């Protein structure tokens, strides 16, 4: 991600809110002049700081203890999940919804444990390896996600091999737990040693006070002001929307930790931005493109067709026939599962350059690009109908579906994507009216019929609203009565 070049902050630079009126560089120049007078006070207060350092070490030990707790919880849940998996392989009756829920919870535990091990890259890598091993074992024996739902029959012969795979995952977790405990013990030992050495070191500060005072001014520039400037530049980049801007980490003190935390936050914001962008263009249930992505595709197709006489692009609008019956029989969760399977079949039935999207509910759309015109579109529709003709296996039930498809060619005479969608929608309802489970091609006569009907509706609406039609009927009634008498 690129953005405008940022000049380094000067002595009178302004922050994000434009309200900064003092310079950190000038401030520390004054502090260095006072350092000779306060070094004795600093040495005294440093003794008090020893306990603060020890407290920090103890907090580190608590963090390492948290690692052990996280590993123990993961190990326990994986073992419990493995026992249920053995029953599922043996063909025993198992609550598969609960089984999949346990899988998701273990995935969340792995994700939640990752930040706990962020301070130790080796342990973090082992944790990721344990997660991959666990997921690979379940996937290999069709126990992962939808595979567990679709599994049928007795596969008890695979239990020993699957158990060995799961044991390897547990062994990895046990190894992480052992290494975490060793690190915790070393940290506690270093904390006790650090307390003794710091106490002795503070006594030496008084002798070194005069020597260090002369160096403060020079070191403040290199060890404090420049890192702050880098952090300041990073904040400006972040404020400008450049979420992936990294800060160089050249130190391992508090400022270095702050820079690392900033980089972590920047990466998280960048990933979140990409995820939100993806969600804005895709359907949350099926992962297909959504209405906005389809409209963008249609607009691009119209732009490419402008000035060309040949019509090579088309839009298919699909609506599942009697989908309410599916929800009534399988429930909304089963209906959602059916829509996911239907989306997969639609994707498999089209070419790589075609766009499959879900508009909402049980309504899908497919933008077909290029190809051989009407004949190629018809072939695509036939592939779709053939793909859907095979019944769907949903929760042990076989569900047969029918779809009504409206086909709207994208010609240069069309004005916008909304008009294409209206044409395809009208053709789809014509297909439903003709008996469902079929497709209908939109043509000019359909458009003329649709426009004429809309015009007649508008012509009638105005006199009805103004009560003119009611007045004319009364006049006609009086006239008819006069003729009769």
C-alpha positions as CSV (number, residue, x, y, z in Angstrom):
1,X,0.0,0.0,0.0
2,X,1.5,3.3,-1.0
3,X,0.7,6.8,0.0
4,X,2.1,10.3,0.1
5,X,5.7,10.8,1.2
6,X,6.0,11.9,4.8
7,X,8.6,14.4,5.9
8,X,10.3,13.6,9.2
9,X,8.8,15.6,12.1
10,X,10.6,18.7,12.9
11,X,10.9,20.6,16.2
12,X,7.6,22.3,15.6
13,X,5.8,19.6,13.7
14,X,2.2,18.9,14.3
15,X,0.6,15.6,15.3
16,X,-2.5,14.0,13.9
17,X,-4.8,16.5,15.6
18,X,-2.5,19.5,14.8
19,X,-2.3,20.5,18.4
20,X,1.3,19.7,19.4
21,X,3.1,22.9,20.4
22,X,6.3,21.5,22.0
23,X,9.4,19.7,20.6
24,X,10.6,16.4,22.2
25,X,14.1,17.2,21.0
26,X,14.2,20.6,22.7
27,X,12.6,19.2,25.8
28,X,15.3,16.5,26.2
29,X,18.1,19.1,25.5
30,X,16.9,20.9,28.6
31,X,16.7,17.7,30.6
32,X,20.3,16.8,29.8
33,X,21.4,20.2,31.3
34,X,19.6,19.2,34.5
35,X,20.9,15.7,34.5
36,X,23.9,16.5,36.7
37,X,21.6,17.7,39.5
38,X,19.2,14.8,39.4
39,X,21.5,11.8,38.9
40,X,21.8,11.3,42.6
41,X,18.0,11.3,42.8
42,X,17.8,8.9,39.9
43,X,20.2,6.5,41.6
44,X,18.1,6.6,44.8
45,X,14.9,6.0,42.9
46,X,16.5,3.2,40.9
47,X,16.6,1.1,44.0
48,X,12.9,1.4,44.2
49,X,12.8,0.5,40.5
50,X,14.4,-2.9,41.3
51,X,11.2,-4.2,42.6
52,X,9.4,-3.0,39.5
53,X,11.9,-5.0,37.4
54,X,11.3,-8.0,39.5
55,X,7.6,-7.5,39.2
56,X,8.0,-7.4,35.4
57,X,9.9,-10.7,35.6
58,X,7.1,-12.2,37.7
59,X,4.5,-11.0,35.1
60,X,6.6,-12.8,32.5
61,X,6.5,-15.9,34.6
62,X,2.7,-15.7,34.8
63,X,2.5,-15.3,31.0
64,X,4.5,-18.5,30.7
65,X,2.2,-20.2,33.1
66,X,-0.7,-19.1,30.9
67,X,1.0,-21.0,28.1
68,X,0.9,-24.2,30.2
69,X,-2.8,-23.7,31.0
70,X,-3.6,-23.1,27.3
71,X,-1.8,-26.3,26.2
72,X,-3.5,-28.3,29.0
73,X,-6.9,-27.2,27.8
74,X,-6.1,-27.9,24.2
75,X,-4.8,-31.3,25.0
76,X,-7.9,-32.2,27.1
77,X,-10.3,-31.1,24.4
78,X,-8.4,-32.8,21.5
79,X,-8.4,-36.1,23.4
80,X,-12.2,-35.8,24.1
81,X,-12.8,-34.9,20.5
82,X,-10.7,-37.9,19.4
83,X,-12.9,-40.3,21.5
84,X,-16.0,-39.1,19.7
85,X,-14.2,-39.4,16.3
86,X,-13.4,-43.1,17.1
87,X,-17.1,-43.7,17.7
88,X,-18.0,-41.9,14.4
89,X,-15.5,-44.1,12.5
90,X,-17.0,-47.2,14.1
91,X,-20.4,-46.3,12.8
92,X,-21.9,-45.5,16.3
93,X,-24.6,-42.9,16.7
94,X,-22.9,-39.6,17.3
95,X,-24.2,-36.0,17.5
96,X,-22.4,-34.7,14.5
97,X,-23.5,-31.2,15.0
98,X,-21.9,-31.2,18.4
99,X,-18.8,-32.9,16.9
100,X,-18.4,-30.1,14.4
101,X,-19.0,-27.5,17.1
102,X,-16.2,-29.1,19.1
103,X,-14.0,-28.9,16.1
104,X,-14.7,-25.1,15.7
105,X,-14.1,-24.6,19.4
106,X,-10.7,-26.3,19.3
107,X,-9.8,-24.2,16.2
108,X,-10.7,-21.1,18.3
109,X,-8.6,-22.4,21.2
110,X,-5.6,-22.8,18.8
111,X,-6.2,-19.2,17.5
112,X,-6.6,-17.9,21.1
113,X,-3.4,-19.7,22.2
114,X,-1.3,-18.2,19.4
115,X,-0.9,-14.7,21.1
116,X,0.1,-16.4,24.3
117,X,3.2,-17.9,22.5
118,X,4.0,-14.8,20.5
119,X,7.0,-14.0,22.6
120,X,8.6,-17.4,21.8
121,X,8.8,-18.0,18.0
122,X,9.9,-21.6,18.5
123,X,7.0,-22.5,20.7
124,X,4.7,-20.6,18.4
125,X,5.9,-22.7,15.5
126,X,5.4,-25.9,17.4
127,X,1.8,-24.8,18.2
128,X,1.1,-24.2,14.6
129,X,2.6,-27.6,13.7
130,X,0.3,-29.2,16.3
131,X,-2.7,-27.5,14.7
132,X,-1.8,-28.6,11.2
133,X,-1.2,-32.2,12.5
134,X,-4.5,-32.3,14.2
135,X,-6.4,-30.9,11.2
136,X,-4.5,-33.1,8.8
137,X,-5.4,-36.2,10.7
138,X,-9.1,-35.4,10.8
139,X,-9.1,-34.5,7.1
140,X,-7.3,-37.7,6.0
141,X,-10.0,-39.8,7.6
142,X,-12.9,-37.7,6.4
143,X,-13.7,-36.3,9.9
144,X,-13.1,-32.7,9.1
145,X,-16.0,-30.3,8.5
146,X,-18.6,-31.5,5.9
147,X,-16.7,-34.8,5.6
148,X,-17.9,-35.8,9.1
149,X,-21.5,-35.0,8.2
150,X,-21.3,-37.0,5.0
151,X,-19.6,-40.1,6.5
152,X,-21.6,-43.3,6.3
153,X,-20.9,-46.9,7.3
154,X,-18.4,-48.5,9.6
155,X,-14.8,-47.4,9.3
156,X,-13.6,-49.0,12.5
157,X,-10.5,-50.5,10.8
158,X,-9.1,-46.9,10.5
159,X,-9.3,-46.3,14.2
160,X,-5.8,-47.4,15.1
161,X,-4.1,-45.4,12.4
162,X,-6.2,-42.3,13.2
163,X,-5.4,-42.8,16.9
164,X,-1.7,-42.8,16.1
165,X,-2.1,-39.5,14.1
166,X,-4.0,-38.0,17.0
167,X,-1.3,-39.2,19.5
168,X,1.3,-37.3,17.5
169,X,-0.6,-34.1,17.9
170,X,-0.9,-34.7,21.6
171,X,2.8,-35.5,21.9
172,X,3.6,-32.2,20.2
173,X,1.4,-30.4,22.7
174,X,3.1,-32.2,25.6
175,X,6.5,-31.2,24.2
176,X,5.3,-27.6,24.1
177,X,4.1,-27.8,27.7
178,X,7.4,-29.2,28.8
179,X,9.5,-26.5,27.1
180,X,7.2,-23.8,28.4
181,X,7.7,-25.0,32.0
182,X,11.5,-25.1,31.5
183,X,11.4,-21.5,30.2
184,X,9.2,-20.5,33.2
185,X,11.8,-22.0,35.6
186,X,14.6,-20.2,33.9
187,X,12.7,-16.9,33.9
188,X,12.2,-17.2,37.7
189,X,15.8,-18.0,38.3
190,X,16.9,-15.1,36.1
191,X,14.5,-12.8,38.1
192,X,16.1,-13.7,41.4
193,X,19.6,-13.2,40.0
194,X,18.6,-10.0,38.4
195,X,17.3,-8.6,41.7
196,X,20.7,-9.2,43.3
197,X,22.7,-7.7,40.5
198,X,20.5,-4.7,40.1
199,X,20.8,-3.9,43.8
200,X,24.6,-4.0,43.5
201,X,24.5,-2.0,40.3
202,X,22.5,0.8,41.7
203,X,25.3,1.4,44.3
204,X,27.8,1.9,41.4
205,X,25.6,4.5,39.8
206,X,26.8,7.2,42.1
207,X,30.4,6.6,41.0
208,X,29.4,6.6,37.4
209,X,27.1,9.6,37.6
210,X,29.5,12.2,36.3
211,X,30.8,10.0,33.4
212,X,27.3,9.1,32.2
213,X,26.0,12.7,32.4
214,X,28.3,13.8,29.6
215,X,27.0,11.0,27.4
216,X,23.3,11.7,27.9
217,X,22.9,14.4,25.3
218,X,24.4,12.3,22.5
219,X,22.6,9.1,23.4
220,X,19.2,10.7,23.8
221,X,19.4,11.6,20.1
222,X,20.2,8.1,18.9
223,X,18.4,6.0,21.5
224,X,15.2,8.1,22.1
225,X,14.5,10.9,19.7
226,X,15.0,8.9,16.4
227,X,12.9,5.9,17.5
228,X,10.1,8.3,18.5
229,X,10.4,10.0,15.1
230,X,10.0,6.6,13.4
231,X,6.9,5.8,15.6
232,X,5.5,9.2,14.8
233,X,6.0,8.6,11.0
234,X,4.3,5.3,11.4
235,X,1.3,6.8,13.1
236,X,1.0,9.3,10.3
237,X,1.1,6.5,7.7
238,X,-1.5,4.6,9.7
239,X,-3.7,7.7,9.9
240,X,-3.5,8.1,6.1
241,X,-4.8,4.5,5.7
242,X,-1.5,2.8,4.9
243,X,-2.2,-0.1,7.3
244,X,0.8,-2.2,6.0
245,X,3.5,0.4,6.8
246,X,6.2,-1.2,9.0
247,X,8.4,0.5,11.5
248,X,12.0,-0.6,11.6
249,X,12.8,-2.3,15.0
250,X,16.4,-1.7,15.9
251,X,16.2,-1.8,19.6
252,X,15.1,-4.3,22.2
253,X,14.0,-2.0,25.0
254,X,10.6,-0.4,25.7
255,X,10.6,1.6,22.5
256,X,11.5,-1.6,20.5
257,X,8.6,-3.4,22.1
258,X,6.3,-0.5,21.3
259,X,7.5,-0.6,17.7
260,X,6.8,-4.3,17.5
261,X,3.4,-3.8,19.0
262,X,2.7,-1.1,16.5
263,X,3.8,-3.4,13.6
264,X,1.5,-6.2,15.0
265,X,-1.4,-3.8,15.2
266,X,-0.7,-2.5,11.7
267,X,-0.6,-6.0,10.2
268,X,-3.9,-6.8,12.1
269,X,-5.5,-3.7,10.7
270,X,-4.3,-4.5,7.2
271,X,-5.6,-8.1,7.4
272,X,-8.9,-6.8,8.8
273,X,-9.2,-4.3,6.0
274,X,-8.6,-7.0,3.4
275,X,-11.1,-9.3,5.1
276,X,-13.8,-6.5,5.2
277,X,-13.1,-5.8,1.5
278,X,-13.6,-9.4,0.7
279,X,-16.8,-9.7,2.7
280,X,-18.1,-6.6,1.1
281,X,-17.8,-8.3,-2.3
282,X,-18.9,-11.9,-1.3
283,X,-21.9,-13.6,0.1
284,X,-21.3,-14.7,3.7
285,X,-23.1,-18.1,3.4
286,X,-21.8,-19.5,0.1
287,X,-18.6,-17.4,-0.4
288,X,-19.9,-16.5,-3.9
289,X,-19.8,-13.0,-5.3
290,X,-22.7,-10.8,-4.0
291,X,-25.0,-8.4,-5.8
292,X,-22.5,-5.5,-5.7
293,X,-19.8,-7.6,-7.4
294,X,-22.4,-8.8,-10.0
295,X,-23.4,-5.2,-10.8
296,X,-19.8,-4.2,-11.2
297,X,-19.3,-7.2,-13.6
298,X,-22.4,-6.2,-15.6
299,X,-21.2,-2.6,-15.8
300,X,-17.9,-3.8,-17.1
301,X,-19.6,-6.0,-19.6
302,X,-21.8,-3.2,-20.9
303,X,-18.7,-1.0,-21.2
304,X,-16.9,-3.6,-23.3
305,X,-20.0,-4.2,-25.5
306,X,-20.5,-0.5,-26.3
307,X,-20.1,0.1,-30.0
308,X,-20.2,-3.6,-30.8
309,X,-23.1,-5.2,-32.7
310,X,-22.5,-8.8,-31.6
311,X,-24.0,-10.0,-28.3
312,X,-21.7,-12.5,-26.7
313,X,-22.3,-11.9,-22.9
314,X,-25.4,-13.1,-21.0
315,X,-26.9,-13.0,-17.6
316,X,-28.6,-16.1,-16.1
317,X,-31.0,-15.5,-13.1
318,X,-31.8,-18.7,-11.2
319,X,-34.5,-19.2,-8.6
320,X,-35.0,-22.5,-6.7
321,X,-38.5,-23.8,-7.3
322,X,-40.6,-24.3,-4.1
323,X,-37.6,-23.6,-1.8
324,X,-40.0,-22.9,1.0
325,X,-40.9,-26.6,1.1
326,X,-37.2,-27.4,1.6
327,X,-37.0,-25.0,4.6
328,X,-40.2,-26.5,6.0
329,X,-38.9,-30.1,5.7
330,X,-35.2,-29.6,6.6
331,X,-35.3,-26.4,8.6
332,X,-33.4,-23.2,7.9
333,X,-30.1,-24.8,8.7
334,X,-30.7,-27.6,6.2
335,X,-31.8,-25.0,3.7
336,X,-28.6,-23.1,4.2
337,X,-26.6,-26.3,3.7
338,X,-28.5,-27.0,0.5
339,X,-27.7,-23.5,-0.8
340,X,-24.0,-24.1,-0.1
341,X,-24.1,-27.4,-2.1
342,X,-26.0,-25.7,-4.9
343,X,-23.5,-22.9,-5.1
344,X,-20.7,-25.5,-5.4
345,X,-22.5,-27.2,-8.3
346,X,-23.2,-24.0,-10.1
347,X,-19.5,-23.1,-9.8
348,X,-18.5,-26.4,-11.2
349,X,-20.9,-26.2,-14.1
350,X,-19.6,-22.9,-15.5
351,X,-16.3,-21.9,-17.2
352,X,-13.5,-20.2,-15.2
353,X,-14.3,-16.8,-16.8
354,X,-17.9,-16.8,-15.7
355,X,-19.1,-15.2,-12.5
356,X,-21.5,-17.1,-10.1
357,X,-23.1,-14.8,-7.5
358,X,-25.9,-15.1,-4.9
359,X,-28.3,-12.2,-4.8
360,X,-30.1,-13.3,-1.6
361,X,-32.3,-16.1,-0.4
362,X,-32.5,-18.8,-3.0
363,X,-31.8,-16.5,-5.9
364,X,-28.5,-16.9,-7.8
365,X,-27.1,-15.1,-10.9
366,X,-24.4,-16.1,-13.4
367,X,-22.7,-13.6,-15.7
368,X,-21.4,-15.5,-18.8
369,X,-18.6,-13.7,-20.7
370,X,-17.5,-14.3,-24.3
371,X,-18.0,-17.7,-25.9
372,X,-20.0,-18.5,-28.9
373,X,-23.1,-16.3,-28.2
374,X,-26.5,-17.9,-27.8
375,X,-25.4,-21.4,-28.5
376,X,-22.7,-21.2,-25.9
377,X,-25.1,-19.8,-23.4
378,X,-27.6,-22.6,-24.1
379,X,-24.9,-25.1,-23.5
380,X,-24.0,-23.5,-20.2
381,X,-27.7,-23.6,-19.1
382,X,-27.9,-27.3,-20.1
383,X,-24.8,-28.0,-18.0
384,X,-26.4,-26.2,-15.0
385,X,-29.7,-28.1,-15.4
386,X,-27.8,-31.4,-15.6
387,X,-25.7,-30.6,-12.5
388,X,-28.7,-29.8,-10.4
389,X,-30.7,-32.8,-11.7
390,X,-28.8,-35.1,-9.4
391,X,-30.4,-35.1,-5.9
392,X,-28.6,-33.4,-3.0
393,X,-27.7,-35.4,0.1
394,X,-28.6,-33.1,3.1
395,X,-28.5,-34.6,6.6
396,X,-29.2,-38.1,5.5
397,X,-32.0,-37.0,3.2
398,X,-31.9,-36.9,-0.6
399,X,-33.4,-33.7,-1.9
400,X,-34.4,-33.1,-5.5
401,X,-34.4,-29.6,-6.8
402,X,-35.8,-27.7,-9.7
403,X,-34.7,-24.3,-10.8
404,X,-36.3,-21.7,-13.1
405,X,-33.7,-19.8,-15.1
406,X,-34.1,-16.5,-16.9
407,X,-31.6,-15.7,-19.6
408,X,-30.9,-12.1,-20.6
409,X,-28.4,-11.3,-23.4
410,X,-26.3,-8.3,-22.8
411,X,-26.5,-6.2,-25.9
412,X,-25.2,-2.7,-26.6
413,X,-28.7,-1.3,-26.5
414,X,-29.0,-1.9,-22.8
415,X,-28.4,1.1,-20.6
416,X,-27.3,-0.2,-17.2
417,X,-27.0,-3.3,-15.0
418,X,-30.4,-2.7,-13.5
419,X,-32.0,-3.2,-16.9
420,X,-30.2,-6.4,-17.5
421,X,-31.4,-7.7,-14.1
422,X,-34.9,-6.7,-14.9
423,X,-34.8,-8.5,-18.2
424,X,-33.4,-11.7,-16.6
425,X,-35.9,-11.5,-13.7
426,X,-38.8,-11.1,-16.1
427,X,-37.6,-14.1,-18.2
428,X,-37.2,-16.2,-15.0
429,X,-40.8,-15.5,-14.0
430,X,-41.9,-16.4,-17.5
431,X,-40.1,-19.8,-16.9
432,X,-41.9,-20.3,-13.6
433,X,-45.2,-19.4,-15.2
434,X,-44.5,-22.0,-18.0
435,X,-44.2,-24.8,-15.5
436,X,-41.0,-24.3,-13.5
437,X,-37.7,-26.3,-13.7
438,X,-36.9,-24.8,-17.1
439,X,-35.3,-21.8,-18.6
440,X,-36.6,-18.9,-20.7
441,X,-34.7,-16.5,-23.0
442,X,-35.6,-12.9,-22.8
443,X,-36.4,-11.2,-26.2
444,X,-37.5,-7.8,-27.5
445,X,-41.2,-8.8,-27.5
446,X,-41.0,-9.5,-23.8
447,X,-39.5,-6.0,-23.2
448,X,-42.3,-4.4,-25.3
449,X,-44.9,-6.3,-23.4
450,X,-43.4,-5.3,-20.1
451,X,-43.0,-1.6,-21.0
452,X,-46.6,-1.5,-22.5
453,X,-48.1,-3.0,-19.3
454,X,-46.2,-0.6,-17.1
455,X,-47.4,2.4,-19.3
456,X,-51.0,1.3,-19.0
457,X,-50.6,0.9,-15.3
458,X,-49.3,4.5,-15.0
459,X,-52.1,5.8,-17.3
460,X,-54.7,4.3,-15.0
461,X,-53.1,5.3,-11.8
462,X,-53.3,9.1,-12.3
463,X,-57.1,9.2,-13.0
464,X,-57.8,6.9,-10.2
465,X,-55.8,9.0,-7.8
466,X,-57.6,12.2,-9.0
467,X,-61.0,10.4,-8.8
468,X,-61.6,11.1,-12.5
469,X,-62.3,7.5,-13.3
470,X,-65.0,7.4,-10.7
471,X,-66.6,10.6,-12.1
472,X,-66.6,9.1,-15.7
473,X,-68.3,5.9,-14.5
474,X,-71.1,8.0,-12.9
475,X,-71.7,9.9,-16.1
476,X,-71.8,6.7,-18.1
477,X,-74.3,5.3,-15.7
478,X,-76.6,8.3,-16.0
479,X,-76.3,8.2,-19.8
480,X,-77.2,4.5,-19.9
481,X,-80.2,5.1,-17.6
482,X,-81.5,7.9,-19.9
483,X,-81.2,5.7,-23.0
484,X,-83.1,2.9,-21.3
485,X,-86.1,5.1,-20.3
